[in-house]
Amino acid sequence: MFRVNDLVSYGTTGICRVEAVEHPDMPGIDRDKLYYRLSPLRQNGVIYLPQESAESKMRPVITKQEAERLIGRIPSVRVHPVESARPQELSGKYQQVIRQQDCESLMELIVLLYSKKQTAQQTKRHFSRIDESYMKRAKELLHEELGVALGIPLEEVEGYIAARVEQIEAESLRS
């Protein structure tokens, strides 16, 4: 059960603050059920989510230690290319990762797409719009959660990750 002021990851919306646990007085909402009133951090609006179905749709934000551990794994991630001649199939595979609400899977997708982008640039080929779009969305979701977990502004997350990865790689070369 989540409490007021908890930060949670909610589906593809991203990070939300639990503003209230209440019986909303709104047409079309069962007044006998408790709802979480969520306020997205990076978007306007309010989301009402029945408490009974919340466990499958939202989770606590990762801890600072989990965020550091995740970033520490980036240099060792080995991804297997996801290729498809059909854009819809490729999009479906990426969308499945986005919907999982799992930071590890998002990180692996970003590493995969970053690798595809580098290969495309080296071979003077085009990086597809689908790949670009999903890389952007995965970064938005992951970076928002990492920023909250690490206590740093969203704008600084990418630089923080790059510096940590560089530091990790330098330390591994010295070992």
C-alpha positions in Angstrom: 0.0 0.0 0.0 1.2 3.5 -0.9 0.9 6.5 1.3 0.4 10.2 0.6 3.6 11.9 -0.7 5.1 8.5 -1.9 6.8 8.8 -5.3 5.8 5.9 -7.6 6.4 4.8 -11.1 3.1 4.6 -12.9 3.0 2.8 -16.3 4.3 4.9 -19.2 3.3 8.1 -17.4 6.5 8.1 -15.4 7.0 9.3 -11.9 4.0 10.5 -9.9 3.4 11.7 -6.4 0.6 10.1 -4.4 -1.5 13.2 -3.5 -4.3 11.4 -1.7 -6.0 8.1 -1.0 -9.6 8.9 -1.2 -13.2 8.2 -2.3 -13.4 10.8 -5.1 -16.7 12.5 -5.6 -16.8 12.4 -9.4 -19.4 11.0 -11.9 -18.5 7.6 -13.1 -16.3 6.7 -10.2 -17.4 4.0 -7.7 -17.7 6.0 -4.5 -17.4 2.8 -2.4 -13.8 2.2 -3.6 -10.6 3.9 -2.5 -8.6 5.6 -5.2 -5.0 6.9 -5.4 -4.9 10.4 -6.6 -1.6 10.7 -8.5 0.1 13.8 -9.8 2.7 13.2 -12.5 5.9 15.1 -11.8 6.6 16.0 -15.5 3.1 16.4 -16.8 0.0 18.4 -15.9 -3.1 16.6 -14.7 -4.4 14.2 -12.1 -4.8 10.4 -12.4 -7.2 8.4 -10.3 -6.3 4.8 -9.9 -8.4 2.3 -7.9 -6.4 1.1 -5.0 -7.3 -2.5 -5.7 -5.6 -2.5 -9.1 -2.7 -0.3 -8.2 -0.2 -3.0 -7.4 -0.1 -4.2 -11.0 0.1 -0.7 -12.5 2.5 1.2 -10.2 5.6 0.5 -8.1 7.8 2.4 -5.7 10.6 4.4 -7.2 14.0 2.7 -7.1 16.4 3.6 -4.3 19.6 5.5 -4.7 21.6 2.3 -4.2 19.6 0.6 -6.9 20.1 3.5 -9.2 23.9 3.4 -8.6 24.0 -0.3 -9.1 22.1 0.0 -12.4 24.4 2.7 -13.7 27.4 0.6 -12.7 26.1 -2.3 -14.9 26.0 -0.2 -18.0 29.5 -0.9 -19.2 29.1 -4.6 -18.9 25.7 -4.9 -20.7 25.8 -7.1 -23.8 22.8 -6.7 -25.9 21.5 -8.8 -28.8 20.3 -6.9 -31.8 16.5 -6.8 -32.3 15.9 -6.7 -36.0 12.8 -7.0 -38.0 11.8 -6.3 -41.6 8.4 -5.2 -40.3 8.4 -1.9 -38.4 5.2 -2.9 -36.5 6.9 -6.0 -35.1 9.9 -4.0 -34.0 7.7 -1.3 -32.5 5.7 -4.0 -30.6 8.9 -5.4 -29.1 10.1 -2.0 -28.0 6.6 -1.1 -26.6 6.6 -4.3 -24.6 9.8 -3.2 -22.8 8.4 0.3 -22.2 5.3 -1.1 -20.6 7.2 -3.4 -18.2 8.1 -0.4 -15.9 11.4 -2.1 -15.3 14.5 0.1 -15.1 16.8 -2.8 -16.0 14.9 -3.5 -19.2 14.8 0.2 -20.1 18.5 0.5 -19.6 19.1 -2.5 -21.8 16.8 -1.1 -24.5 18.7 2.2 -24.4 22.1 0.4 -24.7 20.8 -1.7 -27.6 19.4 1.4 -29.4 22.6 3.4 -28.7 24.6 0.6 -30.2 22.3 0.4 -33.3 22.7 4.2 -33.7 26.5 4.0 -33.5 26.5 1.2 -36.1 24.2 3.2 -38.4 26.5 6.2 -38.2 29.7 4.2 -38.8 28.1 2.5 -41.8 26.6 5.7 -43.0 23.1 4.3 -42.8 19.9 5.8 -41.4 18.9 5.3 -37.8 15.2 4.6 -38.1 12.5 6.8 -36.7 11.1 3.9 -34.7 14.4 3.3 -33.0 14.9 7.1 -32.4 11.4 7.4 -30.9 11.7 4.5 -28.6 15.2 5.5 -27.5 13.9 8.9 -26.6 10.9 7.5 -24.7 13.0 4.9 -22.8 15.5 7.6 -21.8 12.7 9.9 -20.6 11.3 7.2 -18.3 14.6 5.9 -17.0 16.3 9.3 -16.6 13.3 10.7 -14.7 13.4 7.8 -12.3 17.2 7.9 -11.9 17.0 11.7 -11.3 14.4 11.2 -8.5 16.3 8.3 -7.0 19.7 10.1 -7.1 18.2 13.5 -6.1 19.5 15.3 -9.1 17.7 17.4 -11.7 16.5 15.6 -14.9 18.8 17.8 -17.0 21.9 16.5 -15.2 21.1 12.7 -15.4 22.6 12.0 -18.8 25.9 13.8 -17.8 25.9 12.0 -14.5 25.5 8.6 -16.2 28.3 9.4 -18.8 30.7 10.5 -16.0 30.0 7.4 -13.9 30.4 5.1 -16.9 33.7 6.8 -17.8 34.9 6.4 -14.2 33.9 2.8 -14.1 35.7 2.0 -17.4 38.8 3.9 -16.3 38.8 1.9 -13.0 38.5 -1.4 -14.9 41.5 -0.5 -17.1 43.6 0.1 -14.0 42.7 -3.3 -12.5 
